[in-house]
Amino acid sequence: MTQSNRILSLVIAGALAVAAPAAVLAQAAPAAAPAAGSTAPAGSPSALVLSNSTRILATLESRRAEFSKDRGALRQFIASEFDNIFDRDYSARLVLGVHGRGASDADVKVFADALADSLMQRYGSSLLDLNTKLKVRVKSETPIRGGAIVKVSSEYLRQGNEAVPVDYLMRKVGTQWKVFDVMVEGVSFVQTFRNQFDTPLKQKSIPQVAADIKAGRLQAAASSN
């Protein structure tokens, strides 16, 4: 598995970049700060990334032995973090693309839940393999569409390796910023899965494809490696 695909696995494992790999920030606080001259006001997307990361790492490290023995507890932990930060239904509509036009909220939710569960089963254990020498630097926040969307740009660095750019697209849901897409080296999570599920969705209904995902007949894969 390539370095970028490895990081993508970790990204997905912890609420798609905000929870898992960013967790190493707690042991690399200076590297985790926004780029020179910028700030991360309380409640901003960057601040959310940073605050989540320290909490996630503390929990992961304190419960690592428990999680290694009890994967059910690990899955529960990941699912909780995923729900806290990830806008799964909005992201699912983007993944569905043209197939989601006119789809009911119920059908989208069934697909979103099946996709999320598949991702957690496939990548959840990657949390236990976090390289504590991996450092993360939040570089910038860029408002898009008049500020309705914000892109948080970061870099993942490991000694002796080139930096891997990871960007999060976030939007405000109520009063909270939530992630709906992640890009690793410019490759979009949403676009990857939109391409992956396009053919099945041409052949079957959304609930049928969701059932196939839930049953393991289809698997959400971040890459082919």
Summary of the structure (lengths in Angstrom):
residues: 225
radius of gyration: 17.0
end to end distance: 5.5
largest distance: 51.5
contacts: 724
relative contact order: 0.18
helix: 55%
strand: 18%
